[in-house]
Amino acid sequence: MDRPGGRVHAMRTREDVFKALARALVIEGFEGSGRNFRMRWPELTWMVRLESIPRTSRAGIYIGVSPDALASAGPPTRANDCPIVFVPESGRAPFGLDHWEVWQTLDTSSDLPDEARTKAVERIVQAIAERARSTTTLADLRQLATDGQVGGAVRRDARALLFGDGDLS
């Protein structure tokens, strides 16, 4: 098999899915452990938070982007606290992921076979990592916003930085 671990892992619980996502995130260059991961660039920090979705059998992925210009005290410690937060399972830009496939992959009650789920976890993490590696500067992030690829939750100061003149004083 071409997969980094060389084998398919059973994913019957959210913890199994979290472990598979965590392994894939580290393989793709994110630092961290447990449920918090980050990829740091000189002007931006990309953060990933894995969370249990209450009252469901689903695992959730939250991706935060923190421009250094908005992080005078350093980047937030959780993706959910970043000025820009994406949820890749929404199927929206900028990750190019299929909503249904992500939903099925992250829902352990779906009947997705382990091999298909393993491959889908890798595709999800690869899409996140590719976006993080291709958006490393504030200029890259502004271009992403200009192209209509920044949705989700965007704080007011981040909107000013991305779409305004960037002067936050």
Secondary structure, 3 states (H helix, E strand, C coil): CCCCCCCCCCCCCHHHHHHHHHHHHHHCCCEEECCEEEEECCCEEEEEEEEECCCCCEEEEEEEEEEHHHCCCCCCCCHHHCCEEECHHHCCCCCCCCHHHHHHHHECCCCCCHHHHHHHHHHHHHHHHHHHHHCCCHHHHHHHHHCCCCCCEECHHHHHHHHCCCCCC
